[in-house]
Amino acid sequence: QVQLVESGGGLVQAGGSLNLSCEASGPTVSSYYMGWFRQAPGKERDFVAAVSWSALTTRYADSAKGRFTISRDNAKNTVWLQMNSLEPDDTGVYYCAASQSSIFTRPTINYWGQGTQVTVSS
């Protein structure tokens, strides 16, 4: 059983930055693809970014490219999402996710964190 605990959310003005953390625990967690999804009020949970188990491959949603950076440190069992140039549309609950599949879509996610709220004011 893998457990994921997010932190780092909060309220920030447009143009600001936040760095989300996800601490993972459990057997073989370092072998999972890790990443983040966002769920805005009244909307579906959408993919934001993912990183391979080796940290050599990353993937981003179009809305995140050039502004967000995902990274991981398997020695610390931690994944980060550095978010810069934040916009009001980035507002939502950010969920850390772990998957054994590189496809990394919602149906392929094996484990979810409890989520952390990010609010970007205009």
DSSP file with accessible surface (Angstrom, degrees, kcal/mol):
  #  RESIDUE AA STRUCTURE BP1 BP2  ACC     N-H-->O    O-->H-N    N-H-->O    O-->H-N    TCO  KAPPA ALPHA  PHI   PSI    X-CA   Y-CA   Z-CA
    1    1 A Q              0   0  159      0, 0.0     2,-0.4     0, 0.0   110,-0.0   0.000 360.0 360.0 360.0 125.7    0.0    0.0    0.0
    2    2 A V        -     0   0    6     24,-0.2     2,-0.4   108,-0.1    24,-0.2  -0.828 360.0-161.1 -99.6 134.7    1.4    3.4   -1.1
    3    3 A Q  E     -A   25   0A 125     22,-2.7    22,-2.2    -2,-0.4     2,-0.4  -0.955   2.3-163.3-116.6 138.8    0.4    6.5    0.9
    4    4 A L  E     -A   24   0A  10     -2,-0.4   110,-0.6   108,-0.4     2,-0.5  -0.979   4.6-172.9-124.6 130.7    0.8   10.0   -0.6
    5    5 A V  E     -A   23   0A  83     18,-2.1    18,-2.6    -2,-0.4     2,-0.2  -0.970   9.7-159.1-128.5 117.0    0.8   13.2    1.5
    6    6 A E  E     +A   22   0A   8     -2,-0.5     2,-0.3    16,-0.2    16,-0.2  -0.576  15.9 164.5 -92.4 156.0    0.7   16.6   -0.2
    7    7 A S  E     +A   21   0A  64     14,-2.1    14,-2.8    -2,-0.2   109,-0.1  -0.959  40.9  70.0-156.2 167.0    1.7   19.9    1.2
    8    8 A G        +     0   0   34     -2,-0.3    11,-0.3     1,-0.3    14,-0.0   0.376  60.4 132.4 105.0  -3.7    2.6   23.4    0.0
    9    9 A G        +     0   0   28     12,-0.1     2,-0.3     9,-0.1    -1,-0.3  -0.179  23.1 120.5 -71.9 173.6   -0.7   24.7   -1.2
   10   10 A G  E     -d  118   0B  30    107,-0.9   109,-2.8   106,-0.1     2,-0.5  -0.988  60.1 -50.9 163.1-167.3   -2.1   28.1   -0.3
   11   11 A L  E     +d  119   0B 131     -2,-0.3     2,-0.3   107,-0.2   109,-0.2  -0.880  53.5 165.3-103.5 129.8   -3.3   31.5   -1.4
   12   12 A V  E     -d  120   0B  24    107,-2.6   109,-2.4    -2,-0.5     2,-0.2  -0.983  34.5-112.1-143.4 150.6   -1.1   33.4   -3.8
   13   13 A Q  E >   -d  121   0B 149     -2,-0.3     3,-2.3   107,-0.2    73,-0.2  -0.483  51.0 -81.6 -78.9 155.1   -1.6   36.4   -6.1
   14   14 A A  T 3  S+     0   0   50    107,-2.5    73,-0.2     1,-0.3    -1,-0.1  -0.283 120.4  30.6 -55.2 137.2   -1.5   36.1   -9.9
   15   15 A G  T 3  S+     0   0   57     71,-3.3    70,-0.6     1,-0.3    -1,-0.3   0.245  99.4 114.6  93.4 -12.3    2.1   36.0  -11.1
   16   16 A G    <   -     0   0   22     -3,-2.3    70,-2.4    70,-0.2     2,-0.3  -0.090  58.1-122.3 -82.9-174.0    3.3   34.4   -7.9
   17   17 A S        -     0   0   62     67,-0.2     2,-0.3    68,-0.2    67,-0.2  -0.927  19.2-176.3-133.3 152.6    4.8   31.0   -7.2
   18   18 A L  E     - B   0  83A  33     65,-2.2    65,-3.5    -2,-0.3     2,-0.5  -0.981  15.0-149.0-142.1 150.6    4.2   27.9   -5.1
   19   19 A N  E     - B   0  82A  67     -2,-0.3     2,-0.3   -11,-0.3    63,-0.2  -0.950  16.2-159.3-123.6 108.6    6.1   24.7   -4.6
   20   20 A L  E     - B   0  81A   0     61,-2.6    61,-2.4    -2,-0.5     2,-0.4  -0.657   5.7-159.5 -86.2 143.2    4.0   21.6   -3.9
   21   21 A S  E     -AB   7  80A  29    -14,-2.8   -14,-2.1    -2,-0.3     2,-0.4  -0.932   9.0-166.8-121.5 148.7    5.5   18.6   -2.2
   22   22 A a  E     -AB   6  79A   0     57,-2.2    57,-2.2    -2,-0.4     2,-0.6  -0.955   6.9-161.5-135.6 113.9    4.3   15.0   -2.1
   23   23 A E  E     -AB   5  78A 128    -18,-2.6   -18,-2.1    -2,-0.4     2,-0.3  -0.853  12.9-160.7 -98.4 125.3    5.8   12.6    0.3
   24   24 A A  E     -A    4   0A   5     53,-3.3     2,-0.3    -2,-0.6   -20,-0.2  -0.787  10.6-177.9-108.3 147.3    5.3    9.0   -0.5
   25   25 A S  E     +A    3   0A  55    -22,-2.2   -22,-2.7    -2,-0.3    52,-0.0  -0.988  33.7  70.9-140.4 151.8    5.6    5.9    1.6
   26   26 A G  S >  S-     0   0   34     -2,-0.3     3,-1.2   -24,-0.2   -24,-0.2  -0.553  81.0 -41.6 128.3 167.3    5.2    2.2    1.0
   27   27 A P  T 3  S-     0   0   84      0, 0.0    -2,-0.1     0, 0.0     0, 0.0  -0.354 117.9  -4.0 -69.4 140.7    7.0   -0.6   -0.7
   28   28 A T  T >  S+     0   0   92      1,-0.1     3,-1.9     2,-0.1     4,-0.3   0.696  79.8 146.5  55.6  25.5    8.5   -0.1   -4.1
   29   29 A V  G X   +     0   0    6     -3,-1.2     3,-1.7     1,-0.3    -1,-0.1   0.842  64.1  65.4 -61.0 -30.0    7.2    3.5   -4.3
   30   30 A S  G 3  S+     0   0   50      1,-0.3    -1,-0.3    44,-0.1    44,-0.1   0.662  93.6  61.4 -67.7 -12.4   10.3    4.5   -6.2
   31   31 A S  G <  S+     0   0   60     -3,-1.9    -1,-0.3     2,-0.1    22,-0.2   0.509  88.3  94.0 -90.4  -3.8    9.2    2.3   -9.1
   32   32 A Y  S <  S-     0   0   13     -3,-1.7     2,-0.3    -4,-0.3    68,-0.2  -0.594  79.5-118.0 -89.0 147.5    6.0    4.2   -9.7
   33   33 A Y  E     -E   99   0B  61     66,-3.0    66,-2.8    -2,-0.2     2,-0.3  -0.654  39.7-159.2 -70.4 139.4    5.4    7.0  -12.1
   34   34 A M  E     +EF  98  51B   1     17,-2.2    17,-3.1    -2,-0.3     2,-0.3  -0.909  23.3 129.4-125.2 154.1    4.4   10.0  -10.0
   35   35 A G  E     -EF  97  50B   0     62,-2.1    62,-2.4    -2,-0.3     2,-0.4  -0.959  41.1 -89.6-176.5-167.2    2.6   13.2  -10.9
   36   36 A W  E     -EF  96  49B   0     13,-2.9    12,-2.6    -2,-0.3    13,-1.6  -0.974  19.0-170.8-134.2 144.2   -0.1   15.7  -10.2
   37   37 A F  E     -EF  95  47B   4     58,-2.3    58,-2.8    -2,-0.4     2,-0.4  -0.900  13.7-146.8-124.3 157.5   -3.7   16.3  -11.2
   38   38 A R  E     -EF  94  46B  31      8,-3.0     8,-3.4    -2,-0.3     2,-0.5  -0.985   6.6-166.0-127.1 138.9   -5.8   19.4  -10.6
   39   39 A Q  E     -EF  93  45B  62     54,-2.4    54,-2.5    -2,-0.4     6,-0.2  -0.953   7.8-163.1-126.5 111.4   -9.5   19.6   -9.9
   40   40 A A    >   -     0   0   21      4,-0.6     3,-2.3    -2,-0.5    52,-0.1  -0.522  45.3 -73.5 -83.9 157.9  -11.2   23.0  -10.1
   41   41 A P  T 3  S+     0   0  113      0, 0.0    -1,-0.1     0, 0.0     3,-0.1  -0.275 119.0   2.9 -55.2 127.6  -14.7   23.5   -8.6
   42   42 A G  T 3  S+     0   0   93      1,-0.2     2,-0.2    -3,-0.1    -2,-0.0   0.547 114.9 100.9  75.6   7.9  -17.4   21.8  -10.6
   43   43 A K  S <  S-     0   0  140     -3,-2.3    -1,-0.2     1,-0.1     2,-0.1  -0.744  75.6 -93.7-122.4 169.2  -14.8   20.3  -13.1
   44   44 A E        -     0   0  121     -2,-0.2     2,-0.7     1,-0.1    -4,-0.6  -0.322  47.1 -94.1 -75.4 164.4  -13.1   17.0  -13.6
   45   45 A R  E     -F   39   0B  50     -6,-0.2     2,-0.3    -8,-0.1    -6,-0.3  -0.698  51.3-161.8 -81.5 116.7   -9.8   16.1  -12.2
   46   46 A D  E     -F   38   0B  76     -8,-3.4    -8,-3.0    -2,-0.7     2,-0.1  -0.794  20.1-105.3-109.8 147.5   -7.3   17.0  -15.0
   47   47 A F  E     +F   37   0B  46     -2,-0.3   -10,-0.2   -10,-0.2     3,-0.1  -0.355  36.9 168.2 -64.9 139.5   -3.7   15.9  -15.6
   48   48 A V  E     -     0   0B   0    -12,-2.6    13,-2.8     1,-0.4     2,-0.3   0.694  58.4 -23.7-116.8 -54.9   -1.0   18.5  -14.8
   49   49 A A  E     -FG  36  60B   0    -13,-1.6   -13,-2.9    11,-0.2    -1,-0.4  -0.990  50.1-166.6-161.1 155.2    2.4   16.8  -14.8
   50   50 A A  E     -FG  35  59B   4      9,-2.3     9,-2.3    -2,-0.3     2,-0.4  -0.985   4.4-159.4-146.6 155.3    4.1   13.5  -14.4
   51   51 A V  E     -FG  34  58B   2    -17,-3.1   -17,-2.2    -2,-0.3     7,-0.2  -0.995  23.9-117.9-137.5 140.1    7.6   12.2  -14.0
   52   52 A S    >   -     0   0    7      5,-2.7     3,-1.4    -2,-0.4   -20,-0.1  -0.219  34.1-103.0 -71.4 167.7    9.0    8.7  -14.6
   53   53 A W  T 3  S+     0   0  139      1,-0.3   -21,-0.1   -22,-0.2    21,-0.1   0.836 125.0  49.0 -61.9 -31.0   10.4    6.5  -11.9
   54   54 A S  T 3  S-     0   0   40    -23,-0.1    -1,-0.3     1,-0.0    18,-0.1   0.564 105.8-129.5 -83.2  -9.5   14.0    7.4  -13.1
   55   55 A A  S <  S+     0   0   44     -3,-1.4    -2,-0.1     2,-0.2    17,-0.1   0.515  82.8 108.4  69.8   8.7   13.2   11.1  -13.2
   56   56 A L  S    S+     0   0  150      1,-0.1     2,-0.5    -5,-0.0    -1,-0.1   0.703  70.5  53.4 -87.8 -20.3   14.5   11.2  -16.7
   57   57 A T        +     0   0   91      2,-0.0    -5,-2.7     0, 0.0     2,-0.3  -0.966  62.6 175.5-121.4 129.7   11.2   11.7  -18.4
   58   58 A T  E     -G   51   0B  64     -2,-0.5     2,-0.3    -7,-0.2    -7,-0.2  -0.923   8.2-166.9-127.5 156.1    8.6   14.3  -17.6
   59   59 A R  E     -G   50   0B 103     -9,-2.3    -9,-2.3    -2,-0.3     2,-0.3  -0.997   6.1-168.2-143.2 143.8    5.3   15.3  -19.2
   60   60 A Y  E     -G   49   0B  44     -2,-0.3   -11,-0.2   -11,-0.2     2,-0.1  -0.961  26.7-112.5-133.0 149.1    3.1   18.3  -18.8
   61   61 A A    >>  -     0   0   20    -13,-2.8     3,-1.6    -2,-0.3     4,-1.3  -0.428  41.6-110.1 -67.4 153.7   -0.3   19.5  -19.7
   62   62 A D  T 34 S+     0   0  132      1,-0.3     3,-0.4     2,-0.2    -1,-0.1   0.876 119.4  57.3 -56.3 -36.4   -0.2   22.3  -22.3
   63   63 A S  T 34 S+     0   0   57      1,-0.2    -1,-0.3     3,-0.0   -15,-0.1   0.705 110.1  44.6 -68.9 -18.7   -1.4   24.7  -19.6
   64   64 A A  T X> S+     0   0    0     -3,-1.6     4,-2.7   -16,-0.2     3,-2.0   0.650  82.8 114.8 -99.5 -18.4    1.6   23.9  -17.4
   65   65 A K  T 3< S+     0   0  121     -4,-1.3     4,-0.1    -3,-0.4   -16,-0.0  -0.279  86.6   9.6 -60.3 133.6    4.4   23.9  -20.0
   66   66 A G  T 34 S+     0   0   88      2,-0.4    -1,-0.3     1,-0.1     3,-0.1   0.276 129.8  56.0  84.3 -13.0    6.9   26.6  -19.5
   67   67 A R  T <4 S+     0   0   32     -3,-2.0    17,-2.0     1,-0.2     2,-0.3   0.671  98.8  53.4-118.2 -34.1    5.5   27.5  -16.0
   68   68 A F  E  <  -C   83   0A   5     -4,-2.7     2,-0.4    15,-0.2    -2,-0.4  -0.823  57.8-165.3-108.9 148.6    5.6   24.4  -14.0
   69   69 A T  E     -C   82   0A  75     13,-2.4    13,-2.9    -2,-0.3     2,-0.4  -0.991   4.9-159.3-133.5 126.2    8.4   22.0  -13.2
   70   70 A I  E     +C   81   0A   6     -2,-0.4     2,-0.3    11,-0.2    11,-0.2  -0.827  19.8 162.8-103.1 141.9    8.0   18.5  -11.8
   71   71 A S  E     -C   80   0A  54      9,-2.0     9,-2.8    -2,-0.4     2,-0.3  -0.961  16.0-160.7-149.8 164.3   10.9   16.7  -10.1
   72   72 A R  E     -C   79   0A  26     -2,-0.3     2,-0.4     7,-0.2     7,-0.2  -0.991  12.5-157.7-148.3 155.1   11.4   13.8   -7.7
   73   73 A D  E >>> -C   78   0A  54      5,-2.6     5,-1.8    -2,-0.3     3,-0.9  -0.928   5.8-167.2-133.1 105.7   14.1   12.4   -5.4
   74   74 A N  T 345S+     0   0   53     -2,-0.4     3,-0.3     1,-0.3    -1,-0.1   0.784  87.7  62.4 -67.4 -26.1   13.7    8.7   -4.8
   75   75 A A  T 345S+     0   0   95      1,-0.2    -1,-0.3    -3,-0.1   -45,-0.0   0.821 115.0  33.8 -66.6 -29.2   16.1    8.8   -1.9
   76   76 A K  T <45S-     0   0  133     -3,-0.9    -1,-0.2     2,-0.2    -2,-0.2   0.393 103.6-130.9-102.2  -1.7   13.6   11.1   -0.1
   77   77 A N  T  <5 +     0   0   60     -4,-0.6   -53,-3.3    -3,-0.3     2,-0.4   0.886  64.5 132.8  51.5  43.6   10.5    9.5   -1.6
   78   78 A T  E   < -BC  23  73A  19     -5,-1.8    -5,-2.6   -55,-0.2     2,-0.4  -0.969  42.9-165.4-132.2 141.4    9.3   13.0   -2.6
   79   79 A V  E     -BC  22  72A   3    -57,-2.2   -57,-2.2    -2,-0.4     2,-0.3  -0.967  13.2-161.5-121.6 140.4    7.9   14.6   -5.7
   80   80 A W  E     -BC  21  71A  59     -9,-2.8    -9,-2.0    -2,-0.4     2,-0.4  -0.898  13.3-160.2-121.7 152.2    7.7   18.4   -6.1
   81   81 A L  E     -BC  20  70A   0    -61,-2.4   -61,-2.6    -2,-0.3     2,-0.6  -0.917  11.3-161.5-130.1 103.8    5.7   20.6   -8.4
   82   82 A Q  E     -BC  19  69A  63    -13,-2.9   -13,-2.4    -2,-0.4     2,-0.5  -0.786  10.5-166.4 -85.2 120.2    7.3   24.1   -8.8
   83   83 A M  E     +BC  18  68A   0    -65,-3.5   -65,-2.2    -2,-0.6     2,-0.3  -0.950   9.9 175.4-115.9 118.2    4.6   26.4  -10.1
   84   84 A N        +     0   0   59    -17,-2.0   -67,-0.2    -2,-0.5   -68,-0.2  -0.756  59.6  23.7-116.0 163.9    5.6   29.8  -11.4
   85   85 A S  S    S-     0   0   69    -70,-0.6    -1,-0.2    -2,-0.3   -68,-0.2   0.903  84.5-160.1  50.1  47.7    3.7   32.6  -13.1
   86   86 A L        -     0   0    2    -70,-2.4   -71,-3.3    -3,-0.2   -70,-0.2  -0.260   8.5-160.9 -64.8 146.1    0.5   31.4  -11.5
   87   87 A E    >   -     0   0   87    -73,-0.2     3,-2.4   -72,-0.1     4,-0.2  -0.860  33.7-107.5-123.0 157.5   -2.8   32.4  -13.0
   88   88 A P  G >  S+     0   0   57      0, 0.0     3,-1.9     0, 0.0    32,-0.3   0.846 118.1  64.0 -54.2 -33.1   -6.4   32.4  -11.6
   89   89 A D  G 3  S+     0   0  136      1,-0.3   -49,-0.0   -49,-0.0    -3,-0.0   0.623  88.8  68.9 -68.5 -10.1   -7.2   29.4  -13.8
   90   90 A D  G <  S+     0   0    2     -3,-2.4    -1,-0.3     2,-0.0    28,-0.1   0.537  74.8 119.6 -81.7  -6.1   -4.6   27.4  -11.9
   91   91 A T    <   +     0   0   33     -3,-1.9     2,-0.3    -4,-0.2    28,-0.2  -0.332  40.5  85.2 -62.5 137.4   -6.9   27.5   -8.9
   92   92 A G  E    S- H   0 118B   1     26,-2.7    26,-2.8   -52,-0.1     2,-0.5  -0.927  81.6 -58.3 160.2-178.6   -8.1   24.1   -7.6
   93   93 A V  E     -EH  39 117B  33    -54,-2.5   -54,-2.4    -2,-0.3     2,-0.5  -0.842  48.6-147.1 -92.1 126.7   -7.3   21.1   -5.4
   94   94 A Y  E     -EH  38 116B   0     22,-3.1    22,-1.9    -2,-0.5     2,-0.5  -0.857  12.7-162.3-100.4 124.6   -4.0   19.5   -6.5
   95   95 A Y  E     -E   37   0B  36    -58,-2.8   -58,-2.3    -2,-0.5     2,-0.3  -0.912  12.4-139.6-110.9 129.9   -3.7   15.8   -6.0
   96   96 A a  E     -E   36   0B   0     -2,-0.5    17,-2.5   -60,-0.2     2,-0.3  -0.622  28.8-169.9 -78.9 144.8   -0.5   13.8   -6.0
   97   97 A A  E     -EI  35 112B   0    -62,-2.4   -62,-2.1    -2,-0.3     2,-0.4  -0.981  17.6-158.4-141.6 150.9   -0.8   10.5   -7.8
   98   98 A A  E     +EI  34 111B   0     13,-2.2    12,-2.2    -2,-0.3    13,-1.9  -0.994  16.5 174.4-130.7 136.3    1.1    7.3   -8.3
   99   99 A S  E     -E   33   0B   0    -66,-2.8   -66,-3.0    -2,-0.4    10,-0.1  -0.997  35.8-148.0-141.9 147.2    0.8    4.9  -11.2
  100  100 A Q  S    S+     0   0  126      8,-0.5     2,-0.4    -2,-0.3     9,-0.1   0.515  85.4  80.3 -86.1  -3.9    2.5    1.8  -12.5
  101  101 A S  S >  S-     0   0   34      7,-0.4     3,-0.6   -68,-0.1     9,-0.1  -0.859  71.0-147.6-108.1 138.0    1.6    2.9  -16.0
  102  102 A S  T 3  S+     0   0   64     -2,-0.4    -1,-0.1     1,-0.2    -2,-0.0   0.638  95.3  75.3 -73.2 -13.0    3.5    5.5  -18.0
  103  103 A I  T 3  S-     0   0  102      2,-0.1    -1,-0.2     5,-0.1     5,-0.0   0.909  78.8-170.0 -66.1 -39.7    0.1    6.4  -19.6
  104  104 A F    <   +     0   0    2     -3,-0.6     2,-0.3     1,-0.2    -2,-0.1   0.904  25.6 144.1  52.9  53.0   -0.7    8.2  -16.4
  105  105 A T    >>  -     0   0   61      1,-0.1     3,-1.8   -58,-0.0     4,-0.6  -0.753  66.8 -93.4-108.9 169.0   -4.4    9.0  -17.0
  106  106 A R  G >4 S+     0   0  103      1,-0.3     3,-1.5    -2,-0.3    -2,-0.1   0.883 123.9  52.5 -52.9 -45.2   -7.0    8.9  -14.3
  107  107 A P  G 34 S+     0   0  120      0, 0.0    -1,-0.3     0, 0.0    -3,-0.0   0.748 108.9  52.1 -64.6 -19.3   -8.1    5.3  -14.9
  108  108 A T  G <4 S+     0   0   35     -3,-1.8    -8,-0.5    -7,-0.0    -7,-0.4   0.482  80.8 114.2 -94.7  -1.7   -4.5    4.2  -14.6
  109  109 A I    <<  -     0   0   18     -3,-1.5   -10,-0.2    -4,-0.6     3,-0.1  -0.538  41.5-174.6 -74.8 129.1   -3.8    5.8  -11.2
  110  110 A N        +     0   0   71    -12,-2.2     2,-0.3    -2,-0.3   -11,-0.2   0.802  68.6  22.0 -90.1 -33.8   -3.2    3.3   -8.5
  111  111 A Y  E     -I   98   0B  50    -13,-1.9   -13,-2.2  -110,-0.0     2,-0.3  -0.998  61.8-164.6-140.8 144.3   -2.9    5.7   -5.5
  112  112 A W  E     -I   97   0B  88     -2,-0.3  -108,-0.4   -15,-0.2   -15,-0.2  -0.932  15.7-134.2-123.3 147.5   -4.1    9.3   -4.8
  113  113 A G        -     0   0    9    -17,-2.5  -108,-0.2    -2,-0.3     3,-0.1  -0.302  34.7-103.7 -83.8-178.9   -3.2   11.7   -2.1
  114  114 A Q        -     0   0  115   -110,-0.6  -109,-0.1     1,-0.1   -19,-0.1   0.627  63.0-116.9 -85.1 -13.5   -5.8   13.7   -0.1
  115  115 A G        -     0   0   14    -19,-0.1     2,-0.4     1,-0.1   -20,-0.2   0.126  15.7-125.9  96.1 151.1   -5.2   16.9   -2.1
  116  116 A T  E     - H   0  94B  23    -22,-1.9   -22,-3.1  -109,-0.1     2,-0.3  -1.000  25.3-120.1-135.5 135.2   -3.9   20.4   -1.3
  117  117 A Q  E     - H   0  93B  88     -2,-0.4  -107,-0.9   -24,-0.2     2,-0.5  -0.585  24.3-172.6 -80.9 131.8   -5.8   23.6   -2.1
  118  118 A V  E     -dH  10  92B   0    -26,-2.8   -26,-2.7    -2,-0.3     2,-0.5  -0.995   3.6-176.4-121.0 125.1   -4.2   26.2   -4.4
  119  119 A T  E     -d   11   0B  50   -109,-2.8  -107,-2.6    -2,-0.5     2,-0.6  -0.988   6.2-167.6-125.4 123.5   -6.0   29.5   -4.8
  120  120 A V  E     -d   12   0B   6     -2,-0.5     2,-0.3   -32,-0.3  -107,-0.2  -0.949  11.0-154.8-113.0 118.2   -4.7   32.2   -7.2
  121  121 A S  E      d   13   0B  43   -109,-2.4  -107,-2.5    -2,-0.6    -2,-0.0  -0.656 360.0 360.0 -93.7 148.7   -6.2   35.6   -6.8
  122  122 A S              0   0  141     -2,-0.3    -1,-0.1  -109,-0.2   -35,-0.0  -0.360 360.0 360.0 -90.1 360.0   -6.4   38.1   -9.6
